[in-house]
Amino acid sequence: MGRPREFDADVALDKAMLTFWQLGYEGAGITELTQAMGISRKSLYAAFGNKEQLFRSALQRYSEGPGGYIADALRASTARDVAEQFLQGSVEASTRPGCPPGCLGVQGALAAGDTGQVARDILAEWRGRGQRQLCDRFQRAIDDGDLPAGADPDLIARYVMTVANGIAVQAAGGASREQLRLVADAALLHWPPALLR
């Protein structure tokens, strides 16, 4: 029988998530990760697999924690509420006290070289899945009569996702929570006439 773990895997994964969030996939080497997680290389590989597997686990942790606003927004009662909760959730997650500014899903692979391609692909798929979920939700709003019949659900989803990603980039650049809340509000001033087919 193997020896029991001498560390809390959940705590270690939270620390890995923050390290990837702050340093990006390439910047977070195994040395930085093990130091942040307080474990040895051997323990990291035994508990989490390789760096790519750890990154996937950290991104899942992010989706369930700071990024949990996405699932919450999709359950809102109207399309406008979905967009508002999504954008305000992006503001909250991107300016969360005790966390790096921005969004792990956006910052994680910015300015990555060849060795960061895996992270770019993982994050592009993650963002794409969120956009598809928004599109499906907006299509349901059209079907239910909550959005006009001529609305383009893909365009609306892309618009909301683009603003949310921009919020994350602005937060990483030092924009305040209040400034970004105003941006989110401004993005919804003309909801949804400009987004019709």
PADOSE-717794 format. One line per 3 residues: number of its first residue (from 1); their letters; for each residue x, y, z of N, C-alpha, C. Coordinates in nm, 4 decimals, always signed. Atoms other than C-alpha are relative to their C-alpha. Last residue first. Example, Ala and Ser with C-alpha at 12.3 -4.5 7.8 and 13.67 -1.06 7.14 Angstrom:
2
2> sa> -0.0820,-0.1190,-0.0060,+1.3670,-0.1060,+0.7140,-0.0770,+0.1090,+0.0730; +0.0890,-0.1190,+0.0000,+1.2300,-0.4500,+0.7800,+0.0900,+0.1200,+0.0000
This chain:
197
197> rll> -0.0519,+0.0407,+0.1315,-2.9843,+4.0143,-3.8459,-0.0199,+0.1111,-0.0999; +0.0949,+0.0733,+0.0824,-3.0446,+4.1934,-3.5160,+0.0646,-0.0362,-0.1329; -0.0461,+0.1376,+0.0220,-2.7650,+4.2835,-3.2778,-0.1014,-0.0834,-0.0764
194> app> -0.1147,-0.0007,+0.0929,-2.7957,+4.6624,-3.2836,+0.0427,-0.1405,-0.0365; +0.0253,-0.0404,+0.1385,-3.1475,+4.6363,-3.1381,+0.1173,-0.0060,-0.0963; -0.0972,+0.0571,+0.0918,-3.0547,+4.4199,-2.8339,-0.0077,+0.0568,-0.1415
191> whl> +0.0318,+0.1436,+0.0102,-2.9964,+4.5824,-2.5778,-0.1381,-0.0198,-0.0614; +0.0874,+0.0123,+0.1175,-2.8955,+4.9402,-2.6478,-0.0381,-0.1454,-0.0240; +0.0883,-0.1160,+0.0142,-2.7474,+5.0337,-2.3099,-0.0999,-0.0158,-0.1147
188> laa> +0.1398,+0.0430,+0.0061,-2.6126,+4.6826,-2.2494,-0.0979,+0.1150,-0.0202; +0.0154,+0.1008,+0.1059,-2.2444,+4.7440,-2.3259,-0.1457,-0.0423,-0.0181; +0.0046,-0.0684,+0.1298,-2.2599,+5.0638,-2.1193,-0.0230,-0.0986,-0.1140
185> dav> +0.1293,-0.0684,+0.0130,-2.3491,+4.8666,-1.8052,-0.0141,+0.0643,-0.1378; +0.1019,+0.1040,+0.0151,-2.0518,+4.6327,-1.8542,-0.1380,+0.0625,-0.0170; -0.0157,+0.0549,+0.1351,-1.8228,+4.9325,-1.9103,-0.1079,-0.1061,-0.0256
182> lrl> +0.0562,-0.1003,+0.0908,-1.9576,+5.1015,-1.5961,+0.0096,-0.0472,-0.1448; +0.1462,+0.0101,-0.0143,-1.8891,+4.7846,-1.3980,-0.0691,+0.0983,-0.0942; +0.0444,+0.1115,+0.0834,-1.5375,+4.7931,-1.5426,-0.1494,-0.0269,+0.0146
179> qer> -0.0137,-0.0371,+0.1417,-1.4653,+5.1389,-1.4032,-0.0566,-0.1101,-0.0898; +0.1046,-0.0978,+0.0304,-1.6048,+5.0342,-1.0638,+0.0068,+0.0443,-0.1462; +0.1295,+0.0676,+0.0043,-1.3913,+4.7189,-1.0526,-0.1098,+0.0984,-0.0385
176> sag> +0.0643,+0.0311,-0.1275,-1.0809,+4.9204,-1.1322,-0.1324,-0.0715,-0.0209; +0.1304,-0.0662,-0.0142,-0.8787,+4.9066,-1.4536,-0.0672,-0.0465,+0.1291; +0.0121,-0.0896,-0.1139,-0.5198,+4.7940,-1.3939,-0.1322,+0.0724,+0.0146
173> gaa> -0.0737,-0.1234,+0.0237,-0.4113,+4.6310,-1.7197,-0.0174,+0.1039,+0.1090; -0.1423,+0.0358,-0.0087,-0.5219,+4.2870,-1.6005,+0.0879,+0.1217,-0.0215; -0.0302,+0.0242,-0.1420,-0.8640,+4.4397,-1.5400,+0.1468,-0.0331,+0.0185
170> qva> -0.0064,-0.1306,-0.0658,-0.8687,+4.5786,-1.8956,+0.0335,-0.0145,+0.1486; -0.1256,-0.0625,+0.0431,-0.7846,+4.2350,-2.0361,+0.0168,+0.1357,+0.0673; -0.1111,+0.0714,-0.0631,-1.0613,+4.0739,-1.8311,+0.1341,+0.0625,-0.0354
167> ign> +0.0018,-0.0361,-0.1422,-1.3144,+4.3385,-1.9351,+0.1176,-0.0656,+0.0709; -0.0603,-0.1329,-0.0095,-1.2141,+4.2811,-2.2972,+0.0053,+0.0504,+0.1433; -0.1446,+0.0190,+0.0160,-1.2891,+3.9124,-2.2571,+0.0739,+0.1330,+0.0086
164> avt> -0.0503,+0.0633,-0.1218,-1.6335,+3.9988,-2.1176,+0.1508,-0.0220,-0.0078; -0.0033,-0.1030,-0.1054,-1.6992,+4.2423,-2.4044,+0.0572,-0.0585,+0.1290; -0.1067,-0.0944,+0.0340,-1.6003,+3.9772,-2.6580,+0.0111,+0.1103,+0.1049
161> mvy> -0.1279,+0.0625,-0.0324,-1.8164,+3.7136,-2.4872,+0.1160,+0.0954,-0.0278; -0.0106,+0.0080,-0.1461,-2.1235,+3.9397,-2.4916,+0.1352,-0.0583,+0.0404; -0.0086,-0.1360,-0.0541,-2.0719,+4.0265,-2.8589,+0.0220,-0.0033,+0.1517
158> rai> -0.1362,-0.0469,+0.0300,-2.0010,+3.6670,-2.9588,+0.0227,+0.1403,+0.0568; -0.0931,+0.0737,-0.0868,-2.3192,+3.5527,-2.7827,+0.1428,+0.0478,-0.0205; +0.0199,-0.0515,-0.1356,-2.5235,+3.8275,-2.9530,+0.0969,-0.0689,+0.0962
155> ldp> -0.0577,-0.1341,-0.0065,-2.3740,+3.7359,-3.2912,-0.0137,+0.0590,+0.1407; -0.1456,+0.0148,+0.0049,-2.4474,+3.3668,-3.2401,+0.0684,+0.1359,+0.0118; -0.0518,+0.0443,-0.1296,-2.8036,+3.4364,-3.1249,+0.1511,-0.0150,+0.0025
152> dag> -0.1022,+0.0999,+0.0354,-2.8874,+3.6477,-3.4326,+0.0658,-0.0474,+0.1299; -0.1287,-0.0098,-0.0701,-3.2098,+3.8344,-3.3573,+0.0924,-0.1136,-0.0419; -0.1105,-0.0266,+0.0919,-3.4823,+3.8410,-3.6218,+0.1361,+0.0067,+0.0655
149> apl> -0.0175,+0.1143,+0.0898,-3.7441,+3.6723,-3.4020,+0.1183,+0.0189,-0.0944; +0.0722,-0.0093,+0.1279,-3.6983,+3.9402,-3.1377,+0.0321,-0.1173,-0.0920; -0.0762,-0.0801,+0.0958,-3.5673,+3.8226,-2.7989,-0.0772,+0.0038,-0.1307
146> dgd> -0.0681,-0.0951,-0.0868,-3.7898,+3.7002,-2.5121,+0.0924,+0.0917,-0.0806; +0.0515,-0.1339,+0.0231,-4.0236,+3.5349,-2.7629,+0.0625,+0.1059,+0.0889; +0.0996,-0.0330,-0.1030,-3.9595,+3.1861,-2.6210,-0.0617,+0.1377,-0.0196
143> dia> +0.1098,+0.0970,+0.0100,-3.7829,+3.0673,-2.9375,-0.1132,+0.0327,+0.0964; +0.0714,-0.0310,+0.1248,-3.5718,+3.3834,-2.9385,-0.1221,-0.0903,-0.0128; +0.0711,-0.1260,-0.0243,-3.4798,+3.3324,-2.5713,-0.0772,+0.0431,-0.1237
140> rqf> +0.1181,+0.0334,-0.0795,-3.3952,+2.9691,-2.6482,-0.0830,+0.1253,+0.0279; +0.0936,+0.0624,+0.0933,-3.1633,+3.0909,-2.9220,-0.1286,-0.0389,+0.0730; +0.0654,-0.1082,+0.0732,-3.0062,+3.3239,-2.6642,-0.0949,-0.0551,-0.1065
137> rdc> +0.0929,-0.0673,-0.0913,-2.9385,+3.0284,-2.4338,-0.0735,+0.1127,-0.0710; +0.1147,+0.0876,-0.0223,-2.7894,+2.8225,-2.7161,-0.1038,+0.0679,+0.0891; +0.0768,+0.0044,+0.1245,-2.5650,+3.1129,-2.8157,-0.1251,-0.0855,+0.0175
134> lqr> +0.0718,-0.1269,+0.0114,-2.4537,+3.1633,-2.4552,-0.0892,-0.0006,-0.1240; +0.1045,+0.0052,-0.1024,-2.3659,+2.7937,-2.4264,-0.0825,+0.1286,-0.0013; +0.1073,+0.0870,+0.0504,-2.1806,+2.8126,-2.7572,-0.1145,-0.0090,+0.1008
131> qgr> +0.0725,-0.0749,+0.1021,-1.9815,+3.1125,-2.6282,-0.1143,-0.0831,-0.0582; +0.0808,-0.1037,-0.0654,-1.8888,+2.9276,-2.3112,-0.0817,+0.0793,-0.1000; +0.1112,+0.0692,-0.0657,-1.7759,+2.6247,-2.5134,-0.0914,+0.1007,+0.0698
128> grw> +0.0968,+0.0367,+0.1022,-1.5676,+2.8511,-2.7362,-0.1210,-0.0706,+0.0585; +0.0742,-0.1218,+0.0336,-1.3965,+3.0034,-2.4320,-0.1079,-0.0296,-0.1040; +0.0758,-0.0396,-0.1191,-1.2999,+2.6563,-2.3071,-0.0843,+0.1243,-0.0289
125> eal> +0.1135,+0.0921,-0.0099,-1.1953,+2.5403,-2.6562,-0.0895,+0.0380,+0.1172; +0.0879,-0.0342,+0.1125,-0.9772,+2.8488,-2.6997,-0.1234,-0.0893,+0.0028; +0.0765,-0.1190,-0.0364,-0.8404,+2.7849,-2.3499,-0.0911,+0.0457,-0.1127
122> idr> +0.0914,+0.0315,-0.1109,-0.7341,+2.4276,-2.4223,-0.0897,+0.1195,+0.0308; +0.1056,+0.0866,+0.0521,-0.5851,+2.5235,-2.7607,-0.1038,-0.0322,+0.1077; +0.0836,-0.0800,+0.0908,-0.3908,+2.8185,-2.6207,-0.1169,-0.0826,-0.0520
119> avq> +0.0863,-0.0858,-0.0823,-0.2725,+2.5985,-2.3340,-0.0896,+0.0866,-0.0875; +0.0988,+0.0864,-0.0649,-0.1426,+2.3319,-2.5721,-0.0967,+0.0824,+0.0845; +0.1086,+0.0300,+0.0938,+0.0233,+2.5977,-2.7852,-0.1083,-0.0850,+0.0647
116> gtd> +0.1291,-0.0357,-0.0579,+0.2243,+2.7222,-2.4858,-0.1179,-0.0314,-0.0901; +0.0296,+0.0953,-0.1073,+0.5399,+2.5381,-2.5868,-0.1327,+0.0312,+0.0689; +0.0361,+0.1323,+0.0525,+0.5370,+2.7272,-2.9156,-0.0375,-0.0979,+0.1095
113> gaa> -0.0773,+0.0481,+0.1136,+0.5331,+3.0673,-2.7472,-0.0473,-0.1382,-0.0425; -0.0656,+0.1290,-0.0173,+0.2671,+3.2168,-2.5217,+0.0739,-0.0383,-0.1272; -0.1432,-0.0139,+0.0252,+0.1901,+3.5885,-2.5350,+0.0763,-0.1299,+0.0228
110> lag> -0.0418,-0.1186,+0.0741,-0.1530,+3.5297,-2.3854,+0.1518,+0.0028,-0.0112; -0.0853,+0.0330,+0.1138,-0.2114,+3.1703,-2.2791,+0.0387,+0.1216,-0.0832; -0.0792,+0.1214,-0.0140,-0.3598,+3.1874,-1.9305,+0.0951,-0.0297,-0.1139
107> qvg> -0.1417,-0.0274,-0.0233,-0.4689,+3.5500,-1.9531,+0.0882,-0.1238,-0.0104; -0.0512,-0.0953,+0.0991,-0.8071,+3.4850,-2.1161,+0.1503,+0.0163,+0.0167; +0.0350,+0.0455,+0.1335,-0.9361,+3.1726,-1.9402,+0.0480,+0.0917,-0.1108
104> lcg> -0.0883,+0.1111,+0.0360,-0.7496,+3.2656,-1.6225,-0.0261,-0.0456,-0.1427; +0.0693,+0.1290,+0.0054,-0.9386,+3.5941,-1.6192,+0.0992,-0.1081,-0.0402; +0.0264,+0.0625,+0.1279,-0.8077,+3.9381,-1.5258,-0.0669,-0.1347,+0.0173
101> ppc> +0.0990,-0.0697,+0.0814,-0.6449,+4.0590,-1.2058,-0.0167,-0.0698,-0.1345; -0.0598,-0.0839,+0.1043,-0.4646,+3.7956,-0.9980,-0.1090,+0.0739,-0.0772; -0.0269,+0.0741,+0.1234,-0.6629,+3.6775,-0.6974,+0.0694,+0.0919,-0.1002
98> gpr> -0.0804,+0.1172,-0.0304,-0.6762,+3.7962,-0.3359,+0.0323,-0.0862,-0.1201; -0.1069,-0.0201,-0.0985,-0.9597,+4.0365,-0.4059,+0.0735,-0.1316,+0.0291; +0.0244,+0.0706,-0.1258,-1.1529,+3.9467,-0.7228,+0.1154,+0.0225,+0.0979
95> tsa> -0.0502,-0.0955,-0.1005,-1.1188,+4.2054,-0.9996,-0.0155,-0.0577,+0.1399; -0.1233,-0.0612,+0.0485,-1.1539,+3.9750,-1.2997,+0.0625,+0.0971,+0.0988; -0.1063,+0.1007,+0.0049,-1.4088,+3.7525,-1.1255,+0.1340,+0.0617,-0.0377
92> evs> -0.0290,+0.0480,-0.1359,-1.6311,+4.0469,-1.0274,+0.1177,-0.0981,+0.0002; -0.0614,-0.1092,-0.0769,-1.6100,+4.2131,-1.3696,+0.0418,-0.0499,+0.1383; -0.1361,-0.0155,+0.0529,-1.6765,+3.8850,-1.5493,+0.0748,+0.1101,+0.0745
89> gql> -0.0775,+0.1097,-0.0564,-1.9755,+3.8297,-1.3229,+0.1439,+0.0044,-0.0470; -0.0324,-0.0409,-0.1365,-2.1025,+4.1755,-1.4199,+0.0797,-0.1101,+0.0714; -0.0977,-0.1093,+0.0030,-2.0748,+4.0745,-1.7850,+0.0380,+0.0466,+0.1403
86> fqe> -0.1253,+0.0479,+0.0578,-2.2424,+3.7353,-1.7432,+0.1062,+0.1091,+0.0048; -0.0679,+0.0806,-0.1019,-2.5080,+3.8697,-1.5072,+0.1336,-0.0526,-0.0505; -0.0403,-0.0860,-0.1116,-2.5992,+4.1445,-1.7535,+0.0758,-0.0789,+0.1057
83> avd> -0.1117,-0.0846,+0.0422,-2.5981,+3.9147,-2.0555,+0.0508,+0.0859,+0.1156; -0.1140,+0.0871,+0.0273,-2.8151,+3.6522,-1.8858,+0.1224,+0.0849,-0.0332; -0.0555,+0.0366,-0.1308,-3.0432,+3.9228,-1.7445,+0.1205,-0.0927,-0.0162
80> rat> -0.0716,-0.1176,-0.0486,-3.0890,+4.0585,-2.0974,+0.0634,-0.0278,+0.1357; -0.1255,-0.0131,+0.0747,-3.1724,+3.7107,-2.2222,+0.0806,+0.1198,+0.0497; +0.0134,-0.0655,+0.1305,-3.4341,+3.6675,-1.9500,+0.1371,+0.0106,-0.0656
77> sar> +0.1335,+0.0179,+0.0583,-3.4766,+3.4299,-1.6533,-0.0176,+0.0658,-0.1367; +0.0809,-0.1204,-0.0201,-3.1122,+3.3850,-1.5554,-0.1284,-0.0093,-0.0827; +0.1286,+0.0354,-0.0616,-2.9859,+3.0241,-1.5625,-0.0910,+0.1214,+0.0227
74> lad> +0.0789,+0.0761,+0.0972,-2.7058,+3.0995,-1.8094,-0.1371,-0.0395,+0.0540; +0.0602,-0.0923,+0.0967,-2.5769,+3.3676,-1.5726,-0.0902,-0.0736,-0.0980; +0.1070,-0.0750,-0.0661,-2.5211,+3.1164,-1.2916,-0.0730,+0.0896,-0.0992
71> aiy> +0.1146,+0.0909,-0.0172,-2.3254,+2.8822,-1.5194,-0.1169,+0.0715,+0.0655; +0.0468,+0.0354,+0.1342,-2.0976,+3.1697,-1.6227,-0.1239,-0.0894,+0.0097; +0.1029,-0.0956,+0.0423,-2.0698,+3.3145,-1.2715,-0.0577,-0.0371,-0.1364
68> ggp> +0.1327,+0.0569,-0.0189,-1.8861,+2.9983,-1.1695,-0.1127,+0.0931,-0.0410; +0.0739,-0.0014,+0.1263,-1.5672,+3.1421,-1.3176,-0.1401,-0.0570,+0.0097; +0.0135,-0.1370,+0.0508,-1.4222,+3.2323,-0.9760,-0.0803,+0.0101,-0.1290
65> ges> -0.0203,-0.1024,-0.1028,-1.4985,+2.8815,-0.8436,-0.0203,+0.1391,-0.0572; +0.0905,+0.0277,-0.1119,-1.6354,+2.5973,-1.0580,+0.0075,+0.1072,+0.1083; +0.1375,-0.0005,+0.0510,-1.4793,+2.7219,-1.3801,-0.1017,-0.0192,+0.1113
62> yrq> +0.0358,-0.1390,+0.0284,-1.1536,+2.8059,-1.1967,-0.1468,+0.0087,-0.0453; +0.0176,-0.0621,-0.1322,-1.1378,+2.4527,-1.0567,-0.0414,+0.1457,-0.0164; +0.1277,+0.0500,-0.0511,-1.1919,+2.3193,-1.4091,-0.0308,+0.0614,+0.1366
59> las> +0.1031,-0.0712,+0.0756,-0.9095,+2.5441,-1.5304,-0.1395,-0.0456,+0.0432; +0.0050,-0.1372,-0.0532,-0.6855,+2.4106,-1.2523,-0.1081,+0.0808,-0.0716; +0.0655,+0.0070,-0.1321,-0.7674,+2.0519,-1.3495,-0.0148,+0.1381,+0.0609
56> rfl> +0.1410,+0.0314,+0.0240,-0.6857,+2.1252,-1.7152,-0.0780,-0.0057,+0.1323; +0.0627,-0.1208,+0.0529,-0.3621,+2.2940,-1.6085,-0.1491,-0.0222,-0.0249; +0.0173,-0.0916,-0.1135,-0.2680,+1.9952,-1.3925,-0.0695,+0.1277,-0.0457
53> qek> +0.1110,+0.0537,-0.0793,-0.3289,+1.7651,-1.6888,-0.0282,+0.0886,+0.1211; +0.1243,-0.0216,+0.0746,-0.1094,+1.9856,-1.9079,-0.1207,-0.0505,+0.0792; +0.0379,-0.1410,-0.0092,+0.1637,+1.9965,-1.6422,-0.1308,+0.0279,-0.0744
50> ngf> -0.0972,-0.0953,+0.0543,+0.1783,+1.6185,-1.6066,-0.0539,+0.1436,+0.0073; -0.0476,+0.0328,+0.1338,-0.0293,+1.4018,-1.3745,+0.1009,+0.1026,-0.0472; +0.0665,-0.0778,+0.1044,-0.2171,+1.5563,-1.0814,+0.0410,-0.0371,-0.1423
47> aay> +0.1360,-0.0446,-0.0327,-0.1487,+1.3509,-0.7696,-0.0745,+0.0597,-0.1192; +0.0805,+0.1103,-0.0536,+0.1544,+1.1414,-0.8681,-0.1460,+0.0415,+0.0203; +0.0270,+0.0968,+0.1066,+0.3033,+1.4105,-1.0926,-0.0902,-0.1129,+0.0483
44> lsk> +0.0812,-0.0660,+0.1027,+0.2689,+1.6803,-0.8263,-0.0383,-0.1007,-0.1082; +0.1376,-0.0084,-0.0503,+0.3924,+1.4485,-0.5511,-0.0926,+0.0638,-0.1022; +0.0525,+0.1364,-0.0030,+0.7048,+1.3615,-0.7502,-0.1459,+0.0001,+0.0461
41> rsi> +0.0327,+0.0375,+0.1375,+0.7686,+1.7265,-0.8258,-0.0673,-0.1368,-0.0032; -0.1135,+0.0389,+0.0833,+0.7531,+1.7998,-0.4541,-0.0474,-0.0296,-0.1422; -0.0191,+0.1441,+0.0165,+0.4744,+1.9889,-0.2795,+0.1215,-0.0267,-0.0882
38> gma> -0.0624,+0.0549,-0.1197,+0.4126,+2.3355,-0.1364,+0.0195,-0.1506,-0.0058; +0.0866,+0.1048,-0.0544,+0.1658,+2.4278,-0.4102,+0.0560,-0.0611,+0.1273; +0.1289,-0.0590,-0.0386,+0.3389,+2.7584,-0.4859,-0.0885,-0.1022,+0.0702
35> qtl> -0.0235,-0.0945,-0.1101,+0.6844,+2.5996,-0.4811,-0.1318,+0.0595,+0.0497; -0.0257,+0.0776,-0.1221,+0.5661,+2.3015,-0.6855,+0.0261,+0.0917,+0.1188; +0.1209,+0.0694,-0.0457,+0.4064,+2.5315,-0.9437,+0.0246,-0.0762,+0.1296
32> eti> +0.0930,-0.0997,-0.0562,+0.6999,+2.7683,-0.9762,-0.1243,-0.0676,+0.0568; -0.0616,-0.0551,-0.1215,+0.9420,+2.4752,-1.0207,-0.0930,+0.1000,+0.0670; +0.0170,+0.0981,-0.1068,+0.7089,+2.2985,-1.2656,+0.0595,+0.0515,+0.1309
29> gag> -0.0770,+0.1225,+0.0169,+0.6978,+2.6115,-1.4779,-0.0239,-0.0940,+0.1178; +0.0123,+0.0878,-0.1168,+0.4207,+2.8673,-1.4575,+0.0718,-0.1312,-0.0296; -0.0707,-0.0602,-0.1126,+0.5359,+3.1243,-1.7100,-0.0019,-0.0852,+0.1253
26> eyg> -0.1447,+0.0111,+0.0181,+0.4358,+2.9004,-1.9980,+0.0771,+0.0545,+0.1185; -0.0409,+0.1403,+0.0109,+0.0796,+2.8463,-1.8795,+0.1515,-0.0127,-0.0110; +0.0283,+0.0609,+0.1287,+0.0183,+3.2005,-1.7590,+0.0545,-0.1413,-0.0047
23> lqw> -0.1192,+0.0110,+0.0839,+0.1962,+3.3603,-1.4637,-0.0285,-0.0487,-0.1416; -0.0935,-0.1125,-0.0117,-0.0897,+3.4943,-1.2500,+0.1103,-0.0049,-0.1046; +0.0739,-0.1247,+0.0229,-0.3717,+3.2623,-1.3529,+0.0964,+0.1181,-0.0010
20> ftl> +0.0264,-0.0081,+0.1445,-0.1393,+2.9622,-1.3795,-0.0674,+0.1318,-0.0349; -0.1309,-0.0137,+0.0649,-0.0158,+3.0337,-1.0266,-0.0154,+0.0079,-0.1512; -0.0457,-0.1382,-0.0149,-0.3655,+3.0966,-0.8931,+0.1330,+0.0237,-0.0701
17> mak> +0.0882,-0.0855,+0.0775,-0.4888,+2.7659,-1.0327,+0.0467,+0.1444,+0.0050; -0.0403,+0.0165,+0.1400,-0.1845,+2.5839,-0.8921,-0.0848,+0.0902,-0.0899; -0.1258,-0.0742,+0.0161,-0.2595,+2.7298,-0.5493,+0.0529,-0.0116,-0.1424
14> dla> +0.0312,-0.1434,-0.0055,-0.6210,+2.6134,-0.5693,+0.1253,+0.0831,-0.0231; +0.0578,-0.0335,+0.1300,-0.4967,+2.2712,-0.6784,-0.0398,+0.1467,-0.0057; -0.1083,-0.0038,+0.0982,-0.2676,+2.2493,-0.3737,-0.0535,+0.0394,-0.1379
11> vda> -0.0763,-0.1222,-0.0268,-0.5558,+2.3413,-0.1430,+0.1109,+0.0147,-0.1036; +0.0848,-0.1134,+0.0379,-0.7738,+2.0737,-0.3008,+0.0718,+0.1330,+0.0189; +0.0016,-0.0133,+0.1459,-0.4943,+1.8132,-0.2879,-0.0854,+0.1185,-0.0455
8> dfe> +0.1403,-0.0103,+0.0380,-0.4378,+1.8665,+0.0858,-0.0055,+0.0281,-0.1502; +0.0469,-0.1349,+0.0322,-0.0843,+1.7500,+0.1565,-0.1469,-0.0077,-0.0395; -0.0354,-0.0868,-0.1121,+0.0940,+1.4530,+0.3121,-0.0412,+0.1439,-0.0280
5> rpr> -0.0503,-0.1328,+0.0367,-0.0725,+1.2027,+0.0852,+0.0260,+0.0832,+0.1243; +0.1035,-0.1020,+0.0218,-0.1132,+0.8560,+0.2329,+0.0644,+0.1339,-0.0373; +0.0149,-0.0904,-0.1155,+0.1753,+0.6117,+0.1805,-0.1100,+0.1016,-0.0286
2> gm> -0.0750,-0.1245,+0.0029,+0.1197,+0.3497,-0.0817,-0.0238,+0.0822,+0.1249; +0.0828,-0.1194,+0.0000,+0.0000,+0.0000,+0.0000,+0.0867,+0.1250,+0.0000
